[in-house]
């Protein structure tokens, strides 16, 4: 059976530790479901007519998401092919709780995972955690992710291989 889960991210390699922990737990429980995973960040599109007309999701992703992030989630997907059906990166551009609730219903999201240590700030990003916590149609789980300051491979693809 396919289920959809949302993982709040800021498109940093550290935020993929949430995905790693969730998949590790589901693998340990020998979960038989396949998961469609939405890696979602809040993004303020602004109110400039020019920005609204000429910015597409791909141009926004080119600004927000490094190439290492895409390579890293592909590695995680290949590690758990029996659990992961597909991984999709997305942005939430609304500014009201009702809009987020409609997004959850439209995407058939059943579970959401987030970490308070991953903060989506700067570059037009905003934090999705308040929206996730207030959504009544969504089972949300807080995942504790330890951000290590002294990794020699910090910010590079090798960081994904560090055990969480």
N, C-alpha and C positions, 0 to 999 in steps of 0.2 A: 504494500500500500504506500502511496506517495503522500508525504506530508511536507508542508512548507514551514521553514523556520526563518526568522529574521535575526541577524546579528548586527548590532550597532557597531559601527566602525568609523575610524577617522582616516582610513586607507594608509595606515602605517603598518609596518611588519609586526609591531608589538600587538596590534589589535587582532592579528590572526591567531594569537595564543588563545583567544576565546573559542574560535572555531576548532583549534586543536584539542582543547579540553573537552568540548562538547562531543566531538567525534570519538575521542578516547573513552569517554563514559558510555556512550551508546554502543561502542564496540565491546566494552567489558560486559555490558548487559546482554550481549548477543541480540541486539535489536534487529528485527526482521524488516523494518520499514526502510524505504528509500526516501531520501530527503532532498527537496529543492531548497537551496540555501540562498537567501537574499542578504548580501552584504550591503547595508544601507547606511548612508550618512545624511545628515540634514544639510541642506544647502540653500542659502538665501540668494535668490536670483536677482534681487534688487528691484528697483522700480524704473530703471532707465529703459526707455523704448528701444534704444539701440541694443542693449543687452538682451532684452526679451525677444527681439526679432532675430538676432544673429547668433545667439548662443544655443548650441544644441547639446544633448547629453554627451556626445563624444568630445566636444570642445571643453566642456566642464570637466570630464574625466581626465583629459589631457593635462588640465591644471591641477587636479586633486590627487590623482592616483599614479604613483610611480610604477614603472615597468616591473621592478622587483616584486611589488605586491601581486601582480598578475601571475608571475612565475611561481611565487610562493604558494598561492592558493591552488594552483595547478598541481603542485607537488603534494599538497594535502589531499586534494581530490584523488590523485593516483594512489595514495596510501590507503584510502577507504573507498574503493570502487563499489563495494557491496552496500555501502551506506549512502553514498552521495550520488544522486541522479544528475543534478546540475548545480552550478554555482553561478549566480548572476549578481553583478554589481549594479546598484541603483542609488538614486538620490531622492530624498523626500524634500519637496520645495514648499510645502504648505506652512502656514503659521498658526493654525487653529487645531485644537484637539479633535474636533469633528472631522476635519480633513484627514488627520492621521487615522482615525477610526475607520473612515471610508477606504483609505489605502489598505488597511489591514484586511477589511472584508473583500475588497476587489482582488487582492493577491492570495486570498485564502490562507493567511498566515495563522498558524495554530500556536506557535511558541516563539518567544523572543528572548535573546540572551544579550547581556550587556555587562560592562565592567565600569565602575565609577572611576577607575584609574585611567581609563582611556577617554580623554577629553577632546571633543571635536571643536576646536577653536581656530580662528584665523582663516584666511583665504576664502571667506564667505561661508564657512562651515558653522553649523550650530549643533548643540547637543540634543540627541533624540531621547535621552533617558527620561526626562519628565513626561514626554508623550507616551512612552512605553509603560511607565508606571501607572499612568492614569487610564489606560485603555482597559475597559472591562471585558472585552471580547478576546483577550490575549493572555495566555499563561506566560508570565515573565519570570526570568531567573537571573539573579545577579551572580556573576562569575568573578571570583577574585583572581586577578592576574598580577603577578609580581613583576614589576618592571626593573630589570637589572641594569644598573648604570655602567658597570664595568665590563661589558662584553667587547672583546676585540673585534667582533664582526658586526657590531651595532649598526643598523641601517643598511646592511647588505643581506643578500639572499641566504647566506649561511646561518643567519640568525634563526631561521625557521626550523633548523635542526636541533636547536637547544631544547631539552626536555622541559615541559611545564609541570 
